[in-house]
Amino acid sequence: MKKYLAEFIGTFALVFIGGGAAVFAHPWVGYVGISLSFGFAICALTAAFQDVSGACFNPAIAVAACVSDTDKSVPFYKKILRMTGYAAVETLGACGAAHLLKYLYFSKAGYARTDLFAANMVTKYPVSTGFVLEAALTLCVACAYLGTMKKQKSRAQTPLAVGLMTAACYMVALPVTKAGLNPARSTAMALFDMENALPQLWIFWLAPCLAGLVAGLVFRGEKD
């Protein structure tokens, strides 16, 4: 239970901080500031929770961790159940953070811009471009995670590696897809624009999870 609670809190905090930068500070910080907010948040949260739950905070990373796990002492079905449970609580955490942000933002006096809660969508580019970009960038983040997390001697570097890679990938993806790279976060945002975002939500689940699968296969067999 403690692992699932850690994944819930971590994903909640990640979306609340990164999304908060987009909602409250976007006019001043722009894409760079939003990207750094997500990067700094994931760095600190990974350092805090990596020894508790593995600090996935992303269903795609949960897939990567599950596929790369070769520990024969844990039955395969238990690994699948843990991965599914992680994805569920991560999505709940992201949705909770997004709705809290909306409540806080709309509690202010005066006019509130609803477009700040824009969902992850592909609008200016072909859908195929968004799919490939989401998959490629999520693969980069997953490799940064597994490449350091899988070995004890490099585990201390995981927070910095994942944080830097996340910030860099967000800078690339924000102008194209509003930077999904995380199915839990994309789902939370889609709930604010069900008419337009929900039909594209499959992209923001399938592309990252396929990337997680590939990363898991690449690092499968690597010894801890």
C-alpha positions, 0 to 999 in steps of 0.5 A: 500500500505504501508504494501505491500511496507514494506513486499517488502523491508523487504524480499529484505533486508533479502535475500540481507543480508543473501544471501550476507553472502553466496555469499561474505563471505561463505569461512570465516563464513561457515554455522554458519555465514550464519545462524546468518546473516539470524537470525540477519537480520530477528530480526532487520527487524521484529523490524522495520516493525512488527507494519507496516505490521506484518513483515511476509517476508515469504509466509509461515508466511503470510499463518500462520498469515492469518489462525490464524486471527479471526478478524470478522471485516475483511471479509475472502476474504480480508484476502486471498487477503492480504495473496496473495498480501504479497506472491507476493511482498515478492517473487518480493523482494526476486528475486530483492535481488538475482539478485542484488547480482548476478550483484554485485558479477559478477562485480568483476575482475577475476573468479567468482564461479557460485555454490555460487548461488546454488538453494534450492534443495534436492540432498544428501537425499531423496526428502521426507527427504527434504520435512519433514525437510522444513515443520518441521523447517518452523513450528518452525519458524511460531510458534515462530512468532505467539506465540509471535506476537498474544499477546500484552504483548509478541509482543516485544519479536517477533524479538528476538524469530523469529531471534533466531529460524531462525538462529537455523533452518538454521544451521540444514537445510543448509547441507540438502536443503540449507535452504529454509524455505521461498518460496519467497527466494527459488523461487529467487534462483531457477531462477539461476538453472532452469534446476535442481531447478525448478522441485523441487521448489514445495517442497519449496512452499508446505512444508513451506505453509503446516507448516504455515497452521498448525501453523495458526490452532494451534494459531487460536483463541488465543486472541491478 
